[in-house]
Amino acid sequence: MQQFFIGYSKINLIHIFCISVRYNLRMKYTYQYKALPITEQKLELNLWLRTCQYWYNRQLGDRFDWWKRNGCYINACPLICHLPELRENPNYYSQKKYLPELKTDLVTVGWSSELLDFSRVPANTLQEVCKRVDRAFDRFLSGDSNNKRSGKPRFKSAERFRSIVLEGAGLELHSCSLGGKYLFLKMPKLGLLKVRMHRDIPVGATAKQVQLIKKADGWYVNLRLDAPTVPMNHDGVVFNWDSALGMDAVLHESDYLATSDGEKLPSIKSFRKSQKRLAKVSNRKATKRKGSRSRRKLAKREAREHQRIARARRDHAFKTAHKVIKTGKTVFFYENLNLKGLSKRNAVKQDEQGKYLPNGQAAKSGLNKSWNDAAFGQFFTILEYIAAKAGAVAIGVNPAYTSQLLAYRDEFIFTDCSIRKYWDEIENIWVDRDINAAINIKRVGLGEFPTINRRKGKIVVGHSTTNSTLKEVISTLRSLEKPTLYAKH
């Protein structure tokens, strides 16, 4: 790979973030650019994508067929069975051996009689598809590093298989046009691919891999880079009250995030704002005949609407993360939320006769939509990435009881979600619910939150360290003239 030395510029809208972050190591991340292929290159890329899709489904079908023929129940055997072909369980290496044979002649697709030429696709790209199948099947059988098993892999349609990967020899950042507006990638069997360089590549970054993605508005290029200049050493980060910042996910009216400094950041609600326009296009598409030209045109419009919503949400997440980083703090504590459980449907209720009873799902559906539209999981991942590049740390903490307990007194005040403010007659201050929760999250991260237990259904406060942060919390709350101040843009 060739190193490319260009100046650094800030994060933009359609940049996607890091693949992996490791402390005290070189940082690996991805920059995304808009590709501008010519007509011949578009046809070739579409052929590559179709061939890789067929190769993926063929390998997956081969594995399912082996398990179906060789699998047997533990407690019983079928009375009638057939003798399967004696061969080993298909894996990455055994399936990869088929590639030289497939490249010798055209491959005929069984159901459509389509002819595919495997020799036109780079060898590393086809081998990466083998890795993709092996990884999906392995997670289905044995699970990932956290022993969490994925669902059964499914065959990919043209809409679900949209990316191919190129790496190895013949791939390099070839040249840059005058003015720095365009970049040319030299790719095997494709030539020079023109790329719109809307942002510069960091100094000293090395391109390790290129991923081509077909989206609703054209082709995009993901440059997977390795940059030694990005600071990744966090040994000098100090954990104290002045250097830490707590954040609470609000999701109330137009509020998105509350910080322990008394600041509230607004939400964007990109899906809420666009759902009427999206529903109009979706309803029109549903009335068209499947396979018709008008339905395909409306499907493309629908995809573009979804793309605008996702891009607006990601842009808001990046801008909010940068605004949080600019506070000058070096340690950021956020809620480690169970987002899958928060957006889960309510349990079904039935009476003795089996009749379904109201379970509050109609109201819960709107809340689930708001949680998914806020995309806090995506925001916290982006925050970790931005903080790592700035030499800071973002850590998720357990948010249990942080929104109920008063931050400067061991007393449960905000037991009902309708209580948004609390007037303390002893201290003569207004306490905002969300800012109070953000301060408690900061206390949890610093180990200053009291121990809370449940005994016979009652909440009991155990070991308390409230007095150690009493002055700081009172000082923060008194400095807020209006607890719901918004950040200035």
PEQUI-V972956 format. One record per residue. N is the residue number from 0. PSI is psi in radians with two decimals (none if undefined). OMEGA is omega in whole degrees, 0 to 359 (* if undefined). D_FIRST is the distance of its C-alpha to the first C-alpha in whole Angstrom. Layout:
n = (N,N)
psi = (PSI,PSI)
omega = (OMEGA,OMEGA)
d_first = (D_FIRST,D_FIRST)
This chain:
n = (0,1,2,3,4,5,6,7,8,9,10,11,12,13,14,15,16,17,18,19,20,21,22,23,24,25,26,27,28,29,30,31,32,33,34,35,36,37,38,39,40,41,42,43,44,45,46,47,48,49,50,51,52,53,54,55,56,57,58,59,60,61,62,63,64,65,66,67,68,69,70,71,72,73,74,75,76,77,78,79,80,81,82,83,84,85,86,87,88,89,90,91,92,93,94,95,96,97,98,99,100,101,102,103,104,105,106,107,108,109,110,111,112,113,114,115,116,117,118,119,120,121,122,123,124,125,126,127,128,129,130,131,132,133,134,135,136,137,138,139,140,141,142,143,144,145,146,147,148,149,150,151,152,153,154,155,156,157,158,159,160,161,162,163,164,165,166,167,168,169,170,171,172,173,174,175,176,177,178,179,180,181,182,183,184,185,186,187,188,189,190,191,192,193,194,195,196,197,198,199,200,201,202,203,204,205,206,207,208,209,210,211,212,213,214,215,216,217,218,219,220,221,222,223,224,225,226,227,228,229,230,231,232,233,234,235,236,237,238,239,240,241,242,243,244,245,246,247,248,249,250,251,252,253,254,255,256,257,258,259,260,261,262,263,264,265,266,267,268,269,270,271,272,273,274,275,276,277,278,279,280,281,282,283,284,285,286,287,288,289,290,291,292,293,294,295,296,297,298,299,300,301,302,303,304,305,306,307,308,309,310,311,312,313,314,315,316,317,318,319,320,321,322,323,324,325,326,327,328,329,330,331,332,333,334,335,336,337,338,339,340,341,342,343,344,345,346,347,348,349,350,351,352,353,354,355,356,357,358,359,360,361,362,363,364,365,366,367,368,369,370,371,372,373,374,375,376,377,378,379,380,381,382,383,384,385,386,387,388,389,390,391,392,393,394,395,396,397,398,399,400,401,402,403,404,405,406,407,408,409,410,411,412,413,414,415,416,417,418,419,420,421,422,423,424,425,426,427,428,429,430,431,432,433,434,435,436,437,438,439,440,441,442,443,444,445,446,447,448,449,450,451,452,453,454,455,456,457,458,459,460,461,462,463,464,465,466,467,468,469,470,471,472,473,474,475,476,477,478,479,480,481,482,483,484,485,486,487,488)
psi = (2.56,2.39,2.54,2.16,1.82,2.77,2.91,2.50,2.92,2.92,2.46,-2.89,-0.97,0.36,2.36,2.82,-2.82,2.64,-0.81,2.57,2.11,2.29,2.50,0.35,3.00,2.43,2.28,2.26,3.10,2.35,2.39,2.35,2.72,2.18,2.54,1.21,2.65,3.08,-0.74,-0.65,-0.63,-0.77,-0.70,-0.72,-0.66,-0.65,-0.73,-0.79,-0.73,-0.70,-0.75,-0.63,-0.79,-0.72,-0.64,-0.87,-0.59,-0.76,-0.73,-0.75,-0.64,-0.68,-0.75,-0.68,-0.70,-0.77,-0.60,-0.67,-0.57,-0.16,2.65,2.52,2.59,-0.67,-0.13,2.74,2.51,2.57,-0.61,2.17,2.90,2.74,2.03,2.86,2.26,1.85,2.79,2.87,2.20,2.37,-3.00,-0.78,-0.69,-0.64,-0.52,-0.43,-0.28,-0.33,-0.81,-0.63,-0.66,-0.46,-0.21,-0.47,2.96,2.48,2.27,2.20,2.24,-0.86,-0.38,-0.09,0.45,2.47,2.21,2.41,1.80,-0.37,-0.28,-0.24,2.39,2.52,-0.70,-0.55,-0.76,-0.65,-0.58,-0.57,-0.65,-0.71,-0.67,-0.75,-0.77,-0.68,-0.72,-0.72,-0.61,-0.67,-0.49,-0.62,-0.86,-0.25,3.05,-2.82,-0.41,0.24,0.52,2.05,2.47,2.98,3.03,2.24,2.45,2.73,2.47,2.22,3.11,-0.51,-0.45,-0.35,1.80,0.06,2.59,2.69,2.38,2.39,2.99,-2.76,2.60,0.04,2.11,2.73,1.87,-0.95,2.98,2.41,2.97,2.37,-0.15,0.42,-0.46,2.65,2.49,2.16,2.23,2.03,2.51,2.39,0.19,-0.41,-2.60,2.11,2.16,2.33,2.35,1.93,1.50,-0.21,2.71,2.79,2.41,2.67,2.29,0.09,2.51,2.24,2.12,-0.52,2.65,2.26,2.24,2.20,2.31,2.00,-3.06,-0.49,0.35,-2.89,2.54,2.72,2.22,1.97,1.98,1.97,2.78,1.92,2.01,-0.20,-0.27,2.21,2.17,0.10,1.97,0.39,-0.48,0.10,2.26,2.29,1.73,-3.13,-0.63,-0.52,-0.08,2.69,2.22,2.53,2.38,2.26,1.96,-1.14,0.87,2.07,-2.09,0.17,2.48,-0.79,2.44,2.39,2.82,-0.15,0.04,0.33,2.47,2.33,2.45,2.76,2.97,-0.60,0.99,-0.67,-0.70,-0.67,-0.44,0.01,-0.53,-0.77,-0.67,-0.71,-0.60,-0.77,-0.71,-0.69,-0.67,-0.67,-0.64,-0.43,-0.21,2.68,2.40,2.33,-0.13,2.82,-0.70,-0.63,-0.68,-0.67,-0.74,-0.56,-0.63,-0.67,-0.71,-0.70,-0.66,-0.65,-0.79,-0.63,-0.71,-0.72,-0.81,-0.68,-0.68,-0.70,-0.74,-0.67,-0.73,-0.68,-0.75,-0.77,-0.69,-0.71,-0.74,-0.64,-0.64,-0.72,-0.58,-0.05,-0.27,0.01,2.81,-0.20,2.21,2.13,2.28,2.90,2.23,1.42,2.58,1.41,-0.55,-0.68,-0.59,-0.55,0.36,2.58,2.64,2.66,2.57,2.43,2.33,2.61,-2.98,-0.50,-0.01,0.13,2.38,2.36,2.74,2.28,0.20,0.29,-0.49,-0.74,-0.61,-0.48,-0.71,-0.67,-0.70,-0.69,-0.67,-0.70,-0.76,-0.61,-0.58,-0.60,0.97,-0.55,-0.76,-0.70,-0.78,-0.58,-0.74,-0.68,-0.72,-0.71,-0.83,-0.71,-0.69,-0.68,-0.45,0.04,0.35,-3.10,2.36,2.18,2.35,2.38,2.85,2.10,0.27,2.21,0.09,-0.46,-0.04,-0.63,2.38,2.36,-0.39,0.15,2.44,1.26,2.30,1.93,-0.87,1.11,-0.28,2.41,-0.33,-0.28,1.82,-0.43,2.77,2.24,2.07,1.95,-0.41,-0.83,-0.20,0.90,2.65,2.36,2.07,2.38,-0.80,-0.73,-0.65,-0.71,-0.67,-0.68,-0.69,-0.65,-0.66,-0.70,-0.66,-0.78,-0.60,0.00,0.43,0.12,2.46,2.77,2.23,2.25,2.81,2.19,1.99,0.74,-0.08,2.52,2.20,2.24,2.11,-2.16,2.18,2.42,0.50,-0.67,-0.43,-0.42,0.24,-0.84,-0.74,-0.73,-0.82,-0.71,-0.69,-0.76,-0.61,-0.45,-0.14,1.92,-0.70,2.02,-0.35,0.62,2.47,2.66,2.45,2.35,none)
omega = (180,177,183,185,178,181,185,175,189,181,180,190,192,175,171,198,197,172,180,177,179,181,178,177,176,184,177,183,186,171,181,181,176,179,180,181,174,185,180,179,176,179,180,179,177,177,177,182,179,180,179,177,178,180,177,182,180,178,180,177,178,179,178,180,179,181,179,183,186,180,180,179,181,187,182,177,179,179,180,180,179,178,181,175,183,175,183,178,181,177,184,185,181,179,178,180,178,187,178,179,180,182,182,183,178,180,182,176,190,190,183,182,178,180,180,180,181,183,180,180,178,184,181,179,178,178,177,175,175,178,181,178,181,180,180,182,180,177,178,184,188,180,181,181,178,179,176,183,176,178,180,179,181,180,186,171,180,180,184,178,189,186,174,185,175,178,177,184,178,181,181,173,194,185,179,183,178,182,178,181,184,178,180,178,175,186,181,177,179,180,181,178,181,183,177,184,181,175,182,177,181,182,177,181,180,178,181,186,178,177,179,183,176,181,185,183,176,183,177,181,173,176,179,191,175,186,177,184,181,182,180,181,183,181,183,181,182,179,175,185,183,183,185,178,177,183,180,176,190,182,178,181,182,179,181,186,175,182,180,175,178,182,176,181,185,176,181,179,185,180,179,182,186,188,177,178,179,179,179,179,181,179,177,180,182,180,182,180,180,182,181,181,180,179,178,178,179,176,177,176,178,178,178,177,177,180,178,180,182,180,178,179,180,178,177,180,179,182,178,179,178,179,178,181,182,175,178,178,180,178,183,179,178,182,174,189,171,187,178,178,181,181,181,178,178,179,180,177,179,176,183,179,180,179,182,181,177,181,178,183,180,178,181,180,177,178,177,179,179,178,180,179,179,177,180,177,177,181,182,175,178,179,177,179,181,179,180,179,180,181,180,182,174,188,175,182,179,184,184,176,181,180,182,186,177,191,182,179,181,183,180,184,187,181,180,182,179,179,182,179,180,178,180,181,180,181,181,178,171,180,177,184,186,179,175,178,178,177,178,177,176,178,177,180,180,180,181,182,183,176,184,180,175,179,180,178,181,179,181,177,180,181,185,176,183,184,182,180,184,183,182,181,179,180,179,181,179,180,181,176,177,184,183,177,176,178,178,181,*)
d_first = (0,4,7,9,13,16,19,20,22,24,24,25,27,25,22,22,21,19,19,20,22,22,24,23,20,16,17,15,16,16,16,18,19,21,20,22,22,24,27,26,22,24,26,23,22,25,26,23,24,27,26,24,27,30,27,27,31,32,30,32,35,35,35,38,40,39,41,43,45,44,45,49,51,51,55,56,55,56,59,57,54,52,50,46,44,43,39,37,36,33,30,26,26,29,28,25,27,28,25,26,30,29,27,30,32,32,33,36,36,39,41,40,39,36,34,30,28,25,24,22,20,17,17,15,17,20,19,18,22,23,22,23,27,27,26,29,31,31,31,34,36,35,34,31,30,33,35,35,36,34,37,37,34,35,34,32,33,31,32,30,27,25,21,19,15,12,9,8,8,8,7,6,8,10,13,16,20,23,24,21,22,19,16,14,12,11,12,13,17,17,16,15,16,18,18,20,19,22,20,18,15,16,15,12,11,7,6,7,9,11,15,17,21,24,27,30,29,26,23,20,16,15,12,12,11,11,13,15,18,19,22,23,26,29,31,33,34,38,40,43,45,44,40,40,40,42,41,43,42,45,45,49,50,47,46,42,42,44,43,45,46,48,46,45,42,43,42,40,42,39,41,44,44,43,45,47,45,43,46,48,45,45,49,48,46,48,51,49,49,46,44,45,44,45,44,40,40,42,39,36,38,39,35,35,37,36,32,34,36,32,31,34,34,30,31,34,32,30,32,35,32,32,35,36,33,35,38,37,37,35,36,36,38,38,40,39,40,41,40,40,44,45,44,46,49,52,54,57,60,63,67,69,70,66,66,63,63,62,59,57,54,55,54,52,50,49,48,46,44,44,42,40,40,39,36,36,34,31,32,32,29,28,30,28,25,26,28,25,24,27,28,30,31,32,35,37,40,43,45,48,51,50,51,54,55,56,54,56,59,59,61,59,60,57,58,59,56,58,59,56,58,60,63,64,67,67,64,65,61,60,57,54,53,49,49,51,49,46,48,48,45,44,47,45,42,44,46,49,50,53,54,55,57,59,62,64,62,63,60,61,59,58,57,57,55,56,58,54,53,56,56,52,53,56,55,52,54,57,54,54,56,55,53,52,50,47,44,44,41)
